[in-house]
Amino acid sequence: EDEDEDEDEDESNETSSASVSCEAEALERLVEPPTKRSKRTKTAPSGTKEKEEEENMLDFEQRRDVLGYACAIRENKRYLSTTFLVLDCADDSEAAAAAANATVRCCLFGEKKNPNHPRACAAFHLTRRDVASRPVYDAVRRRSNEETSTLHVDCSVAGEVGFRAGARVLARLHAVDPETFPLSPPLRAPYRAPETREDGAVASSALRRDGVRSAEGSLCATVCLFRGGSCSMDQRSNRCEELDVDAVVASALSRLRVANEEGPLTEETKYTPPHSSGASSAPSLLFLGTGSAEPSKYRGSSGVLVKLPGLGGTTGPGTGTGTGGDGGYALLDCGEGVAGATRRFLGDDEGVRVLDELKFVFITHHHPDHMAGLLGVLAARSKRAPPLPVLGPSATARWLRRAVEVGAVGEGPKGTWTKSARDVDDGVARLAAFTRTASLYARENGGGGPFWIPPKNNGGVQNVQNVLSPEGTPMTASVPPRFPPPPRSIGIPIPIPIPIPPPPPPPPPTLPPLPPPRHPLCLSLGLSRLEAVPVEHCPEASAVILAHKSSGFSLCYSGDCRPSRRLASAARGVQVLVHEATFADDLSSHALRKRHSTVSEALRVSSDANASHTILTHFSQRYPKALGVNRETETEGDGKQKQKPAVVCAFDGMRVSWDALGNLSETARRAEIMFEALSREDPETREEGGGADQ
């Protein structure tokens, strides 16, 4: 804000002083007093740099995990206007520690020694709902019959729809195909703000539940803090109009029917959305983010949740129910907000379970929109979850280690330096098991990577010997032929022959290098292929190919890249190709300069790879509603018609199941019809609904 605006605001606020400062005190996890200083033989003189570093080191050693903050608004050096608490407890042990914390007790009940110290007028709980709903957390919410007692504000609200524009698009696409675009749990049961008084404030009766003065901190809610420890809450004045999901779906269905009636109704043009058959154990994809660079209200940062094939399973991503299959889940790329998107599209309980059951995370390259959400995923997993296998570039490994070192994620001192490199290594090992993607490259002539192809035998090879690889598969090894021994004399006619030592024994048979065993993930998940393919984008950028031989499952995810013949060759015949299409064809110069792909270039890779189905993703935020592309046939040079792969553009919240891949082309066609009808009827919806220019 400008300085003039700040001055006007200060002058208009008559109740506050011109010099207002905010002081915050960190709440320690443990209640016992800090460790006493150890005796030192030499102490640095006060006021020196060495003395300051020594005191900082002692503070680091005595620091504990931070549970929250106690904030005091001070009008002058003597008088505190009001205070409030901010709490974030990860589990029951931290909740018990917060309830027993001396600072929390002082803020909630006041201080006997200093009755002028104001009590906290509000406590903002960032704690997850599953932790806040347990009995142990009741000790934090102090019961009181006083009308001016502390207001406990729950900042995690069930069913709150934060991205209204994106939710509206998902609801319209749900009318096109309810299986491919399922409604997320918040859309099925959205949150409704409570009724308020004429002045917009929430009634006092609505703020008291089970003897505790509490409220839900929904979006755009305003909490006003007053002198003396009182506060009020307004949940509706700044809140936008509630989203009527049923009305949006009904309107999209009506437009879709009208658009179909404009043309001749035949069996080919009519379409019936597939009937939900309940839970499915088939592999599936859930697109958590389909945008590039900075996330927008329509498209989040990159992230694809893959339900891997397994022997069993009762559900796929997006259903919101069930217990999952034996194959487990994998996460391809992890941009910022991916953990929140998982809980938003799957529901809180299902989202947390899926994050705990992740088999691995594959980071294609070290750009924030593809890896910055990794810390959120690690923090959202429960402490009982095993270390998460992370496959990515070396820069991500260094970044993750640095995050643990400064306490941004994991246990240990938060916001401070840890004591030693060993502590950092142990902290990283508790969170993740890192593997460089370069170790997953498939090498030529055998060796390296998770796959090994025996070299072909030449025609003149002699003494072929059968050996076994570490996996028990036979392979051949060639033994070079033995050369005749040299003569025992040098052939000079002298009376006494010169003895010649015998030749050295022949070298042992040269065997080809033994193939390295498959990656442990391949063995544990039953995957026949887990391969990284280097692509052109940034250092160590890689695509990934997954395959499951027994089920026929195969998937290629390109990440960010320029069109690559190497990728097309490696992904030849893949079932589903998920390729980036950041720019439209008219911005090919942008794609070349920034090492991305256009739509036509992505489709060319799909054609070269002979992929059965292609899904385009990672769109520039200038295309909030890129439409599906339905290209069924193309004409070859000899005039013959060649079947083109089914192509569809991804949206956030889109679910693609392997048992419904045949419906992708028709889904893309119907989505285009619906969005075109919206743009014709209401030009203002062109931004939200998309049009031919988008």
N, C-alpha and C positions, 0 to 999 in steps of 0.2 A: 504494500500500500504506500501511497505517497505520504510525505511528511505532513502536508496540509490536512489530509484526511485524518491522520492520527491526532493532530492538534484539535480538530473539530470534535472528534470523538471524546477526547479528554475533557474538553470544555463542557460538552453536553451532559456528562456524567457528574452530577452534583454530589452524589452520595459517596464517591470514591475520592481518595486523595490523589494529588498529582504525582506523588512518589509511591507507587505500589510495587512491591517486589514479591516474588514467589520463591519460597525455600522448600526443598524436598529432602526427606530423610529416607534412605533405603531401609526396607524391612528385612532383617536377616532371617534366614531359614531356621537357625537354631537359637535357643533362648539363653543358653549358658553364656557367661561373660567371655569376652575375647581372651585369647591366650596372652599371658603376661609376657612382657619383653624379656628376652633372654639376656643374661649378663654378658657384657662385652668388655674386653680388656681395653679396647681403644674406642673412643667416641669422637666423631668429628665435631669440630667447633660449631656452635649454633650460627645460623645465618649463612653458612657456606653451601655450595652446591652439593658437596658430599653428604652433609647433614640432611638436606632435603631428599636426596635419593635414598638415604637410609630410612627415613620416616616413611617414604612411599613404599619401600620394600616391606616394612613392617605392616603397613595397611593392607598390602596385597596378601600377605601371609594370613592375616586375621579375617579377611573378607570371606563371606559365605554366600550361598545362593540367594539371589534377590527374589522375594515373593511379591513385592509391590512397593508402593511409595506412599508416604504420608506427606501431603502438600499443605503448606500454610501460607495464606495470603497476608502479608504484613503491610500495614499502612505506614507505620513508623518503627523506630527502633524498639519501642516498648509494647506497642499494641498489635495483637494479631486479630485481624478482622474475622477470619473463618478458616476452617481446615476441611480437608476431604481426603479420602483414602482411595487408592487404586490397587486392587489385588488380582493376582493371577497365580492360582495354585494348580499344579499339574496332576497331583494325586492326593490320596487321603493323608499321607504323612505330611505333605506340605500344608494341607488344610488344618491339621492339628497344630502344626507349628505356628501358623498364622493366628489361630485362636488363642494360643498361649503367649504370643508375642507381647511384650510390655508396651510397645508403641501403639499397637492395635487396641489394647485394653484402655490405654490412656485416651485415645481418640474417640472411642465408643462410649466410655463411661465417665470421662473427665479425670482430672488429677486432684487428689485430695490436698496435696501440699500447695498446689497453685490453683485455687478455684477460679481465677480469672482466665485460665487457659481454656479457650473454647473447644467444645467437643466437635467431632467431625459431623458436619451437617449432611454429608452424603458419602457413600462408599460405592465405588464403581467396580463391579466384579467382571473381570475378563476371563474368569475361570470357565472351563468347558462345562456344558450343561450336565454331562454324565457325572462329573465330579461334584458340581454344586448341588445336585439333587440327592446326594447321599446324606445319611444322618450325621456323619462326622462334620459336615460343613455347616450344620445348624449352629454349632458353637461360634462360628464367625458372624452369623446373623443374630445379633443380640436382640432378644425379645424385650419389648417395652410398651407400656400403655400410654406413654406420653405422645401427644400430637407433634411435638417438636423433636422427637427422637430421630436418630440417623436414618436417612432414606437410602435403602439398599437398591442399587440400580443394576439389573442383570443386562450386560451388554451383548450377550449371546442369546438371540431370540429365535425360537423355532418357527419355521415357515415364513421368515421374512424374505421378500423378493427384492434384492438390491439392484439388480440390473434389469430395470423395467423394459428398456428397448429390446435387449436380447431376449427377455422372457416373452415379449409380444411376438417376436419373429419365431421363436420355438413353438409357441402356441399355434401360429398360422401353419407352420410346417407339420405340426401334429395333425391338422386336418387333412394334409396331403397324404401322409403315411404314418399312422400311429405307432407302427413297429419300429421304423427307422428313426422317428423323432418322438420318443416317449416323453410325457410330461414328468418333470422332476417332482419329487415329493413336496417342495415348497409351492409349486404351482398347483398341485392337487389339493392342498389344504393351506392356502395362503394366510398369513397373519393379518389380523384386523386390529387396528389401534382402538383403545377403549374410548368411550364417550367422555367429553370434557364439558366444563362449564362454559358460560358465555364468553368469559375472558380467555378461553383456550386452555386453562390450567386443568389438570386432572383432579377430580374430586378426592377429598381426603379418604372417603370410604373405599375408593378404588385403589388406594395406595396401601391398604392394610390387608395382609393375607397371613393367616395362622399366627396372629399376634406380632407379626413383623411388618414394619413399614417399608414396603418394597414396591418396585415398578419395573417394567421391561423397557430397556433402553433401545427402542426401535429406531429405525432410520429417521433422521431429521428431528428427533426428540431434543428438547431444550430443557436443561436443568439450570435454574437461576439460584445462585447462592447469595444469602443476605447476611448482614451483620447479626451477631447474636446466635448463630448456629442454626438458622432456619433456611428452608429452601422450598422451591416449587418446581413442578414439572409440567411441560407442555408437549404433547405428542402429536398435535394435529395442525397447529398454525403453519408450520413450515413443511408439512408432509404433503407430497403430491397425491393426486387422485389415485385411489386404489385400483389395481388392475383386475378387471373382470375376465378371467381366463375363459370361462364358458362362453361369454359374448364374443370374444375374439375368435375362438374356434368356430362358433356358429356362423359368424360373418365370413370367415375364410371358406367354409364349406358352401355357403350360399353363392359366393363369387365363383367358386370352382364349378358348381353345377350350371350356373348361367353361362360360363365360358364354354363348357362342353356342349350346351344346347345351341350355341351359335353355329356349330358345324354339324355335318351329318352324323347322327348317332349310329355307329356300327359296333360290332363286337370288338373291333380293334381299338376304337377310341374310348369305349367305356372301360372303366377301371374300378375294381372293388378292392379296397385296402385289405391286405392279408389279415385273416382272423388270428387273434392272439391265441396261441396254443399253450399259453402258460409258461412255465419255466422251461428253459432250454439249456442243454449242456454243450451246445455247439460253440466253437470259438467265435469271438466277436471283438469289435473295436468300439471304443467310446472316445469321441473327440472332446477333450477337455479344453482345448484352445486351438484356434485355426488362424490366428492373426500373426503378423510379423512386427518386429520392433516393439514400440510401446503398445500395451493392451488398450483396447477401446471398450465402449459400452456394448458393442456388438460382438467383437472377437477378442478373446484372451490370448495370452502367450501360448506357445506351442506345447502340446502334451497329448499323447495318445495312450489310453489305457487298453491293453490287450488282454483278453481272456484266452489263455493258452489252452490247447487241446489236452484232454486228460481222459483217463479211463471212466471217470464219472463226472458228476456235477449236476447241480440243479438250477443254476441260474447263470445269466450273463450280465455284463455291465449294463446298467440302466434300468434294471427291473426293480431294484430297491428292496428285494426280499431274497431269501434263500441263504444258503451257506457256501455257495461256490463249489467248484469242481476240483478234482485232483490236480488238474493242470496248473492252477494258480493264475496269478496276474503278473504282467510285466508293464513297465512304464517306459515309453519311448519319448525322450525329451521331457524336461521338467522346468518349464518357464515359471516366472513368478505368478503366484496365484493358483498353481495346479492343485495344491492340497485343498484349498477352499473350493475349487471347482469340483473336485472329487466328492466332497461332502454335499455340495449344492445339487449335483445331478443324481447322486445315489442316495441322499439322505444321510443324516448324521451317523446313525448306527452302522449302516452298510458301508459308508465311506470310511469310517475309522477301521472297520474290519478289513476292508480291501487294502488299505494302506499298511496294516499290520501283516497282511499275507502276501505282500509283494515279493516276487521271486528275484527280480532284479530291476534296475533302472539303467537304461542305455542313454547316455548323453552324446549326441552327434558331434557337437563342437562347443567351444567355450565362449558363447555369447549369452548375455543375460536373459534374453527371451527364450533360451533353451536350457539354462541350468540354474538360474537364480532361485527357482522354487525348490531346489533340492533341500535347502535348510528347513523350509517349511514342512516338507514331507518327513524329514528325519525327526523334527520336533513333534509332529502330530502322531507319530507312532508311539505305542505304549512302551514302557520300560521292559516289559517281558518279551517284546519282539526281538528276534535274533538280529545280528548285524545285517544290514541291507547290502547285497552285492550291487556295486555301482561300476558300470563299464563306461569309460569316458577318456578324454584326452588328459595328458599329464598336467595341463594347466588347471583343470578342475580338481585334480588331486591336491595340488599345492593350495588352491583356494579353500578346499574343504579343511585341510590341515590348519590353515590360518584362522578359519572360522572357529575351530575348536580351541586354538591357542588363545584367542581373545575372549572366549566364552560366549560366542554368539549362538552356539548350539551345543547340546550335550551337557553332562554333569560337570560340576566344578565351578570355580569362581566365574561369575558372569560379568562381563565388562572389564575384566582385569587380566593381567598376564598370568599364565600358569607358571608353576615352579620350575619345571624342567622339560626337556625334550621328550623324556620317557613318559611323563604324564600326558603330553600331547599325543604321542603315539598310542598310548593306551586308550585315550579318549576317542581317537579316530577309530580304533579297532572295535570299540564297543558300539559304535554307530554304523560303520560301513566297512565292507570288504572291497577294496578298490582294485580294478583291473584295467590296465591301459588298453584302449581299443586297438593300438598297433599290434598287440599280441594276438588279435583275432583276425588279422589279415591272412588270407589264403595265399601261400607262397607257391611259386612255380617249382617244379622238379622235387617236390616233397619237402617236408620239414617246415616248421614254423606254423603258427596258426592252429586252429582247432581241427583242421582237415588235412589229410595226407593222402596223396595219390601216388601209388607206386610208379616208378619210372618204367617205361617200356623197355623190353629186352631187344638188343640189337641182333641182327641176323648172325653175326660171327661170334656170339658169346659162347664160351665153353664152360663146362662144369657148373651147370645151374644147380643151385642148392636151395631147398625149401626151408624157410624159417618162419617163425611166428612173431607177429607184432605184439605189443603189450596188450592189445585188445583180443588177441587170439585169432586174428585173421591171417591167412597165409600170404606171404609175399616172397618174391624171388630175389636172389642175390647172385650177381655174376662174379665168377672167379677168373682172373686173367690167366691165359695159357702160360705154361712153364717154358722158359727158353732153354735151349741145349746148353750144357755146361761148357765153359771154355776149355781148350786143350791144356794138358798138364805141362807143356813146354812151349817155349816161344818160337821153336822151329829153327834155331841157329845151330849149324853143324859144328859142335864142339865135342871133344871126347867125353866130358862129364856133363850129363844133362843137369840143367838147373831145375831144382824142384819148385813147383808152383803150388801155393796153398790151395786147398779145395775151395770152390766157390761158396759163398754164404748160402744158407738155406733159403728156399723160395719164401717170399713174403706170404703171410696168411691170406686167405681169401678176403677180398675187399667186399664188404657188405654195404649196401646202401644204409644211410642213417636210419635208425629206428624212428618210426613216426611218433611224435609226441602224443600223449593221450588226449582225447577230446576234453574240452573244457568241462569242469565239474558240473556246470549248469546244464550242459547237454546231457550228461548222464543222469542227473537228478530229475530233470524235466522230461526226459525221453525225447529230446529234440535231436533230429538228425543233422541239423544245420543251425549254426549260430555264427554268422560270418560278418565281419566288418569290411566294407569296401571303401577305400580312400576316394574322396571326391574333391572337386575344385571349389573351394569357398574361403577357407582360412586354414591356418596350420592345424594339422591333425583332424580336419573335418572328415567324417565318415558317414556312410550309409550303413544300414544293417539289414540282413536277410535272415529270416527265421523259417524253419521248415520242420514238419513232423511227418516222418515217412509213413507210419502206419495209418494215419488219418488222412493223408494227402494235403494237410494244411501247409500253406506257404505264403509268406508275406515279405514284402520289401518296403522299407521306409527310407526315403532319400535324405531326410534332413534338408539343410540348405546347401544348394549346389548349382553349378552350371550343368547343362545337359552333358551326359557322360556315356560314351560307348562302353567303357569298362563296366559301368553299373548296369547298362542294358544287357551286356553279355552275361554278367554274373546273375542277373535276375531273370534270365530267359525262361519263359514258361511259368512264371510265378502266378499264383491265383489272384492276389490282390497287390497292386502297386500303389502306394501312397506317396505321391510326388509333390514337391513344392511348385507353386505357380504364383510367384510373388507379384509379377507385373503382367499387364495386358500386352498384346503384341505391338501396340503403338509406342510402348516404352521399352523397346528392346535395348536401346542405348543405356537406360538405367540398369537393366538386368545385367548387361555386359560389364558395366563399370562396378557394380556392387556384387558381382558374382552370384547372381540369382538366375532363375529361369522364368521365361514367359509361358503362357498357356500353350502356345503351339510347340515350343521346345519340350515341354513336359509330355505332350501327347506324342511327340516324335520318339521320345525315349520309351514310352509305353508301347508304341508300334514296333520299335526295334526289339524290345524285350518280349513281344508277343504275350503281354499280360492279359489275363482273362478279364479283369476288372481294374479300373483305375479311379482313384479318388484324389482330387486336387485339394491342396491345403496350403497354409502359410501365405495368405493373401495380404497384400499391402492394405493398410487401414484406409486408403483412398477408395477401396472397393468393399464397403461394409456388407453388401449383399451380392456377392458374385453368384451367378446362377449356374445351375447344372448344365453340362454340355452333353448333348445326346448325338453322337456321331456313330451311326450304325454300320455304314458301308463306305468304301472308298474305291476308286477306279485305279487299277494298276496300269503299268505301261502297255500291256497287251490288251487292254480293254476289259479285262475280267473284273468282276466285283469281288472285293475282299472284305470279309467281316471285320469290323473294327471293334476294339474292346469297349465295353460299357464304361462311360465316364460320368462322374458326378462330382460336384463341388461340395466340400465338407462345411458343416456349420457346427458351432459350439453346441454340445449336447446331442449330436448325431450318433446313433448307434447302428452299426453294421454287423449283422450276424451272418455267419457262413452258410446257414441254411436258408437265407433269404437273399443271396447275392443276385439271383435272377431278376429280382424286382428293382434293382438300382436304376436301370434305364427308364423304366416307367415312372419311378419316383422323381427322377430329374425332370422328365417331361411335364408331369403334373405340377411340380413346383414352379417351373417356368410359366405355365399357363396361369397359375394363381397370382404370381407376382405381376405379370403383365396386366391382368384384370384389375389389380389394385392400382397400378400406376395410371391406367386409363380413367378409372372412376374418380380418383382423388390425386391430383398432382402432388399434393403435400406428402403423400405416402411414398413418393419415389425414393426419398432418402431412406425410409425404413423398409419399404417393400422391394426395392430394387427395380430396375428397368433395363431396357435394351442397352443403354449406355453404361450400365454397371456390370 
